[in-house]
Amino acid sequence: MNKFLEKGEMLFAAALLIGFFLPWVSYEGLVSFSGYNISEALKGFSVFDGGFSKEVTQTPIIVYLLYLIPMLSIVVIVMGFKNLKTKSISIATAVVPFIALIYSLVAFGNIFRAVSIGFYISIISALCLFLSAIGILKFKKAEK
């Protein structure tokens, strides 16, 4: 367990993984969606919206890229336990939530009224993962 705490990338990837399964979007306490089920929720909303208009809206492919967050986070953790270099995969993992943030801001406007704790944990963890991967954020090694 000590190895886990010494490697910042592993710690932040685990926080990113946890944040992915916490609520990302909450609407007035009635409905909430985690990063895991947000693509299915958007698909449901597009079907609902399609009933009121003549043109069929489809869920954008970029929404399915959210599933890269847990997959890449697990890869970072496993590579860290095997003492492999995690810099490039950590940077790639950290970029995905920011792509989702930028896409959401462009597609939906001010999303910060509806975002919830899981989204904030994911963004902060992704930022820390990126800073740890490029060497700005470091942890001290345990002395033996």
C-alpha positions as CSV (number, residue, x, y, z in Angstrom):
1,M,0.0,0.0,0.0
2,N,3.0,2.3,0.6
3,K,3.9,2.0,-3.1
4,F,0.4,3.3,-3.9
5,L,0.8,6.4,-1.8
6,E,4.3,7.2,-3.1
7,K,3.3,7.4,-6.8
8,G,1.0,10.4,-7.3
9,E,-0.2,9.3,-10.7
10,M,-1.7,6.1,-9.1
11,L,-3.4,8.1,-6.4
12,F,-5.0,10.7,-8.7
13,A,-6.0,8.0,-11.2
14,A,-7.8,6.2,-8.4
15,A,-9.6,9.5,-7.4
16,L,-10.5,10.0,-11.0
17,L,-11.9,6.5,-11.2
18,I,-14.0,7.1,-8.0
19,G,-15.2,10.5,-9.3
20,F,-16.4,8.9,-12.5
21,F,-19.0,6.8,-10.6
22,L,-20.2,9.7,-8.4
23,P,-23.0,12.0,-9.6
24,W,-21.8,14.3,-12.4
25,V,-25.1,16.1,-13.2
26,S,-27.9,16.7,-10.8
27,Y,-31.0,18.6,-11.7
28,E,-32.7,20.2,-8.7
29,G,-32.3,17.0,-6.7
30,L,-34.7,15.1,-8.9
31,V,-32.4,13.5,-11.4
32,S,-28.7,12.7,-11.2
33,F,-26.4,11.0,-13.6
34,S,-22.8,9.8,-13.0
35,G,-20.1,9.8,-15.6
36,Y,-20.9,6.2,-16.1
37,N,-24.5,6.6,-17.2
38,I,-24.4,10.1,-18.7
39,S,-24.2,8.8,-22.3
40,E,-27.3,6.7,-21.8
41,A,-29.1,9.7,-20.3
42,L,-28.2,11.8,-23.3
43,K,-29.4,9.1,-25.6
44,G,-32.7,9.0,-23.7
45,F,-33.1,12.7,-23.9
46,S,-32.4,12.7,-27.7
47,V,-35.1,10.1,-28.2
48,F,-37.5,12.2,-26.1
49,D,-36.5,15.3,-28.1
50,G,-37.0,13.4,-31.3
51,G,-40.6,12.9,-30.5
52,F,-41.3,16.6,-30.5
53,S,-39.4,17.5,-33.7
54,K,-39.2,16.1,-37.2
55,E,-35.4,15.7,-37.2
56,V,-33.8,12.9,-35.2
57,T,-31.0,14.0,-32.9
58,Q,-28.3,11.5,-32.1
59,T,-26.0,11.3,-29.2
60,P,-22.6,12.5,-30.3
61,I,-19.7,10.0,-30.4
62,I,-17.6,12.2,-28.2
63,V,-19.9,11.4,-25.3
64,Y,-18.9,7.8,-25.5
65,L,-15.3,8.9,-25.0
66,L,-16.2,9.3,-21.3
67,Y,-15.7,5.6,-21.0
68,L,-12.0,6.1,-21.5
69,I,-11.8,7.7,-18.1
70,P,-12.2,4.5,-16.0
71,M,-10.4,2.3,-18.6
72,L,-7.3,4.6,-18.7
73,S,-7.4,5.2,-15.0
74,I,-7.2,1.4,-14.4
75,V,-4.3,1.2,-16.9
76,V,-2.4,3.9,-15.0
77,I,-2.9,2.1,-11.6
78,V,-1.9,-1.3,-13.0
79,M,1.2,0.1,-14.7
80,G,2.1,1.9,-11.5
81,F,2.0,-1.3,-9.5
82,K,4.2,-3.0,-12.1
83,N,6.7,-0.1,-11.9
84,L,6.2,0.9,-15.5
85,K,6.4,4.5,-16.7
86,T,3.0,6.1,-16.6
87,K,3.8,9.6,-17.8
88,S,2.2,9.4,-21.3
89,I,-0.8,7.3,-20.3
90,S,-1.4,9.6,-17.3
91,I,-1.4,12.7,-19.6
92,A,-3.8,11.0,-21.9
93,T,-6.1,10.0,-19.0
94,A,-6.0,13.6,-17.6
95,V,-6.9,15.2,-20.9
96,V,-10.2,13.2,-21.4
97,P,-12.2,15.0,-18.7
98,F,-11.1,18.4,-20.0
99,I,-12.3,17.4,-23.5
100,A,-15.6,16.5,-22.0
101,L,-15.7,19.8,-20.1
102,I,-14.9,21.9,-23.3
103,Y,-17.5,19.9,-25.3
104,S,-20.1,20.4,-22.6
105,L,-19.5,24.1,-22.4
106,V,-19.7,24.5,-26.2
107,A,-22.8,22.2,-26.6
108,F,-24.8,23.2,-23.5
109,G,-23.5,26.6,-22.4
110,N,-23.2,27.2,-18.7
111,I,-23.2,23.7,-17.3
112,F,-22.1,24.7,-13.8
113,R,-25.6,25.1,-12.5
114,A,-26.2,21.4,-13.0
115,V,-22.8,19.8,-12.3
116,S,-22.4,17.8,-9.1
117,I,-19.6,16.5,-6.9
118,G,-18.4,13.7,-9.1
119,F,-17.7,16.1,-12.0
120,Y,-15.6,18.4,-9.7
121,I,-13.7,15.5,-8.2
122,S,-13.0,14.2,-11.8
123,I,-11.8,17.6,-13.0
124,I,-9.6,18.3,-10.0
125,S,-8.2,14.7,-10.1
126,A,-7.5,15.1,-13.8
127,L,-5.6,18.4,-13.2
128,C,-3.6,16.8,-10.4
129,L,-2.9,13.7,-12.5
130,F,-1.6,15.9,-15.3
131,L,0.6,18.0,-12.9
132,S,1.9,14.9,-11.3
133,A,2.7,13.3,-14.7
134,I,4.7,16.3,-15.9
135,G,6.6,16.5,-12.6
136,I,5.2,19.6,-11.0
137,L,3.3,17.8,-8.2
138,K,5.5,15.3,-6.4
139,F,5.2,13.1,-3.3
140,K,8.1,12.3,-1.0
141,K,9.3,8.7,-1.1
142,A,9.0,6.9,2.2
143,E,12.3,6.5,4.0
144,K,13.3,3.0,5.0
